[in-house]
Amino acid sequence: MDSAPQAPSLPPEILTQLQQAAGPGGWTLDAHEIAPHLVEGRGLYHGTCALMVKPATTEAVAAIVRICARHRIPIVPQGGNTGLCGGGVPDGASVLLTTSRMKQLRGIDPATHTMTVEAGMVLADVQRVAAEHGLLFPLSLGAEGSCQIGGNLSTNAGGIAVLRYGNARDLVLGLEVVLPDGEILGSLKSLRKDNTGYDLKQLFIGAEGTLGIITAAVLKLFPLPRDQATGFVAVRDPQAAIELLGLARQRSGDAVTSFELINRLTLEYVLRHMPGTVDPLADPSAWYVLVEMSSSRADAGLTTALEDCLADAIERGLVTDAAIAQSEAQARAMWRLREEAPDAQKFEGGSIKHDVSVPVGKVPEFLARATNSVEAHLPGIRVTAFGHAGDGNIHYNLSQPKGADRDAYIARWAEFNRIVHDIVQDLGGSFSAEHGVGKLKIDELVHYKSPVELATMRAIKRALDPDNIMNPGKVIIP
Ligand SMILES: Cc1cc2nc3c(=O)[nH]c(=O)nc-3n(C[C@H](O)[C@H](O)[C@H](O)COP(=O)(O)OP(=O)(O)OC[C@H]3O[C@@H](n4cnc5c(N)ncnc54)[C@H](O)[C@@H]3O)c2cc1C
């Protein structure tokens, strides 16, 4: 959406101060090294910065921020740069601060199921370290091989296990943050209970770096699953999927970890474009569910529970066919069908994306109303809907009509936003379920939040960041 980057600069004396604060190996002006940090993954935004800093400690982050605060220089925190709303892309003569050198494990306590990590630890490494101690860090998403825990917390990431464990917000006990004036808000507590006024950490979780820079966190861990059952299920329609969710939760002792809805077109894109993927079922169905149950008890009998549940659901007319994974490899193959959905769409031309949530029971109504509306608005538009139906969160993506001009189609993004998001609003939902606001959805925020909500958000932003140096131009314009 933005155009090509130019490299702006800072006054030499300020540049020197920042370089000294970042320390040896803690900064770069190398355009090749900086380039991948200036573009959002889908290429929607191209940014600029005057310097990229790579501090290795919280103290170095604080020193850098203090200099920026003194000289009112915008500073943009960035983790793995996998965010999908342009939130980590800097503009103008800003300082881009990557947390990629802050990867330390500060501690893990298997007895109390907690672990303290620095912001730059890659999510997959957090999961791996927990697993090495026989524990689970349940946050899991397609970008886990490169996104960082600081970015996950800053976007309040969701993913495939929210139904069971909650989203990132629910997985944090304590937080260390560098505030926009360079003060360190050190609150790395592992308290399960702390009713001492405002829960400050929750302000920074989901703030997308607009209120401060998260440098470390105390995370909640859980027992590792010892029994798992995964099924790929053809359902009658989305309403049947929601009824199946209730049934599966009851029949499994509430062991449903993931419940992903996928429409046929999404599956067709994956089968067409992703080598090695196979349809687990003989006949096509308009809608599918990928369901996973898990338990920390090895003898939980989840495969039997899933079989019984599906047999019952077939009898009730909710399910038309199903395959249950007989091995880890089969379960992985089923998950690939879901995980490859975002990439598979790229081969089908322009895609206008919506990451929405509605109350779980309203998912069928949302899908029916939105699809009727967008198809009436642009005949030939192709709806690829998939996502975390168990959380009421659908990635409602619209591929361009076959043969349409990609750029002309993408230019209509705001038009389709209005159609889809108005329906979401009418159903009491949210225009951004898990990817955040960043730059991409600022107009939507202004459009859909109430005046009181907007005023409260602006008051918080102004109180913490009066000079608007912390990731300006993202989420909320003060
Ligand atoms: C293939 C794919 C699948 C995905 N699936 C999901 C999914 O299922 N669920 C989901 O929620 N998201 C998903 N995402 C989006 C993305 O991975 C998440 O938003 C992730 O949490 C971003 O982490 P990151 O480290 O890459 O953050 P970045 O992209 O680097 O930054 C994201 C935002 O957080 C801010 N930020 C980063 N680090 C810090 C910090 N330390 N302190 C303060 N602010 C900071 C940035 O300024 C920016 O505003 C997916 C992305 C891809 C590419």
The ligand as an SDF file (V2000), in Angstrom:
LIG
                    3D

 53 58  0  0  0  0  0  0  0  0999 V2000
    1.9770  -18.0210    8.4630 C   0  0  0  0  0  0  0  0  0  0  0  0
    1.4710  -17.1470    9.5770 C   0  0  0  0  0  0  0  0  0  0  0  0
    0.5360  -17.6520   10.4590 C   0  0  0  0  0  0  0  0  0  0  0  0
    0.0650  -16.8580   11.5090 C   0  0  0  0  0  0  0  0  0  0  0  0
   -0.8610  -17.3820   12.3600 N   0  0  0  0  0  0  0  0  0  0  0  0
   -1.3010  -16.6350   13.3850 C   0  0  0  0  0  0  0  0  0  0  0  0
   -2.2520  -17.1710   14.3000 C   0  0  0  0  0  0  0  0  0  0  0  0
   -2.7440  -18.2870   14.1520 O   0  0  0  0  0  0  0  0  0  0  0  0
   -2.6160  -16.4030   15.3380 N   0  0  0  0  0  0  0  0  0  0  0  0
   -2.1050  -15.1370   15.5280 C   0  0  0  0  0  0  0  0  0  0  0  0
   -2.4670  -14.4950   16.5130 O   0  0  0  0  0  0  0  0  0  0  0  0
   -1.2330  -14.5990   14.6630 N   0  0  0  0  0  0  0  0  0  0  0  0
   -0.8120  -15.3070   13.6050 C   0  0  0  0  0  0  0  0  0  0  0  0
    0.0770  -14.7740   12.7240 N   0  0  0  0  0  0  0  0  0  0  0  0
    0.5350  -13.3780   12.8910 C   0  0  0  0  0  0  0  0  0  0  0  0
    1.8720  -13.2310   13.6400 C   0  0  0  0  0  0  0  0  0  0  0  0
    2.6490  -14.3780   13.5480 O   0  0  0  0  0  0  0  0  0  0  0  0
    1.6250  -12.9020   15.0950 C   0  0  0  0  0  0  0  0  0  0  0  0
    1.0210  -11.6380   15.1610 O   0  0  0  0  0  0  0  0  0  0  0  0
    2.8750  -12.8860   15.9730 C   0  0  0  0  0  0  0  0  0  0  0  0
    2.4510  -12.8390   17.3260 O   0  0  0  0  0  0  0  0  0  0  0  0
    3.8160  -11.7290   15.6990 C   0  0  0  0  0  0  0  0  0  0  0  0
    5.0600  -11.9600   16.3660 O   0  0  0  0  0  0  0  0  0  0  0  0
    6.3980  -11.2970   15.8040 P   0  0  0  0  0  0  0  0  0  0  0  0
    7.4910  -11.6050   16.7540 O   0  0  0  0  0  0  0  0  0  0  0  0
    6.6340  -11.6920   14.4090 O   0  0  0  0  0  0  0  0  0  0  0  0
    6.0260   -9.7550   15.9200 O   0  0  0  0  0  0  0  0  0  0  0  0
    6.3200   -8.5750   14.8750 P   0  0  0  0  0  0  0  0  0  0  0  0
    5.6530   -8.8480   13.5890 O   0  0  0  0  0  0  0  0  0  0  0  0
    7.7590   -8.2970   14.8380 O   0  0  0  0  0  0  0  0  0  0  0  0
    5.5820   -7.3670   15.6120 O   0  0  0  0  0  0  0  0  0  0  0  0
    4.1960   -7.3600   15.7520 C   0  0  0  0  0  0  0  0  0  0  0  0
    3.7910   -6.1130   16.5660 C   0  0  0  0  0  0  0  0  0  0  0  0
    4.2970   -6.2080   17.8920 O   0  0  0  0  0  0  0  0  0  0  0  0
    5.2280   -5.1470   18.1660 C   0  0  0  0  0  0  0  0  0  0  0  0
    6.3160   -5.7530   18.9180 N   0  0  0  0  0  0  0  0  0  0  0  0
    7.1300   -6.7780   18.5450 C   0  0  0  0  0  0  0  0  0  0  0  0
    7.9660   -7.0850   19.5400 N   0  0  0  0  0  0  0  0  0  0  0  0
    7.6840   -6.2410   20.5690 C   0  0  0  0  0  0  0  0  0  0  0  0
    8.2070   -6.0690   21.8740 C   0  0  0  0  0  0  0  0  0  0  0  0
    9.1900   -6.8260   22.3560 N   0  0  0  0  0  0  0  0  0  0  0  0
    7.6780   -5.0970   22.6630 N   0  0  0  0  0  0  0  0  0  0  0  0
    6.6740   -4.3090   22.2080 C   0  0  0  0  0  0  0  0  0  0  0  0
    6.1510   -4.4270   20.9790 N   0  0  0  0  0  0  0  0  0  0  0  0
    6.6420   -5.3920   20.1670 C   0  0  0  0  0  0  0  0  0  0  0  0
    5.6240   -4.5960   16.8180 C   0  0  0  0  0  0  0  0  0  0  0  0
    5.9610   -3.2200   16.9050 O   0  0  0  0  0  0  0  0  0  0  0  0
    4.3590   -4.8270   16.0100 C   0  0  0  0  0  0  0  0  0  0  0  0
    3.4440   -3.7900   16.2490 O   0  0  0  0  0  0  0  0  0  0  0  0
    0.5510  -15.5380   11.6590 C   0  0  0  0  0  0  0  0  0  0  0  0
    1.5090  -15.0350   10.7640 C   0  0  0  0  0  0  0  0  0  0  0  0
    1.9530  -15.8160    9.7370 C   0  0  0  0  0  0  0  0  0  0  0  0
    2.9940  -15.2420    8.8180 C   0  0  0  0  0  0  0  0  0  0  0  0
  1  2  1  0
  2  3  1  0
  2 52  2  0
  3  4  2  0
  4  5  1  0
  4 50  1  0
  5  6  2  0
  6  7  1  0
  6 13  1  0
  7  8  2  0
  7  9  1  0
  9 10  1  0
 10 11  2  0
 10 12  1  0
 12 13  2  0
 13 14  1  0
 14 15  1  0
 14 50  1  0
 15 16  1  0
 16 17  1  0
 16 18  1  0
 18 19  1  0
 18 20  1  0
 20 21  1  0
 20 22  1  0
 22 23  1  0
 23 24  1  0
 24 25  2  0
 24 26  1  0
 24 27  1  0
 27 28  1  0
 28 29  2  0
 28 30  1  0
 28 31  1  0
 31 32  1  0
 32 33  1  0
 33 34  1  0
 33 48  1  0
 34 35  1  0
 35 36  1  0
 35 46  1  0
 36 37  1  0
 36 45  1  0
 37 38  2  0
 38 39  1  0
 39 40  1  0
 39 45  2  0
 40 41  1  0
 40 42  2  0
 42 43  1  0
 43 44  2  0
 44 45  1  0
 46 47  1  0
 46 48  1  0
 48 49  1  0
 50 51  2  0
 51 52  1  0
 52 53  1  0
M  END
$$$$
